[in-house]
């Protein structure tokens, strides 16, 4: 795959919505970004790994980066289409394969029991200098507590040699539109120090990442 060409549409879309998204988040979500200094001097493809408490999480990472950041566009690890609930109209519109692709989301091939097969596209992305955003838990938390991590995130790092940047997102779990527009919540995103998994025990290494993410929640 030519990922340089595949970057074009996600880059355009993510850049176009950066200004309105950042403005709305700052005004109503009191959006605060910490730890940008931890991204200094990082080169090549980077794996961003975050806790997952809301369907809004995927827009927070690009909104937290500077506009025209060298990490843009962000590519995503998504689930199979049957995983997403399409009963609501907006979900039916946005949880479509075509929209995922132009936003930069490529699904993992679940059920393969083989990280290399499951993450084939994402391995190729990172090797071609793209940045990938992954939720190690694999799904949203139902109760606000972090779920057990899957090992794909650390496999992706070791397979490609990319650093992992843990990302802690706070203040958005079960946030209602009323909470948001009345500014009752403060959304905080923290970029933690880059990590290099050192063993092939992928699940244990992923759990260590989740401990870092948890310790930086505010």
Buried (B, 14 or more C-beta within 10 A) or exposed (E): EEBEEBBEBBBEBBBEBBEEBBEBBBEBBBBBBBBBEBBEEBEBBBBBBBBBBBBBBBBBBBBBBEEEBEBBBBBBBBBEEEEBEBEEEEEEEBBBEEEBBBBBBBBBEEEEEEBEEBBBBBBBBBBBBBBBBBBBBBEBBEEEEBBEBBBBBBBBBBBBEBBBBBBBBBBBBEBEEEBBEEEEBEBBBBBBEBBEBEEEEBBEBBBBBBEBBEEBBE
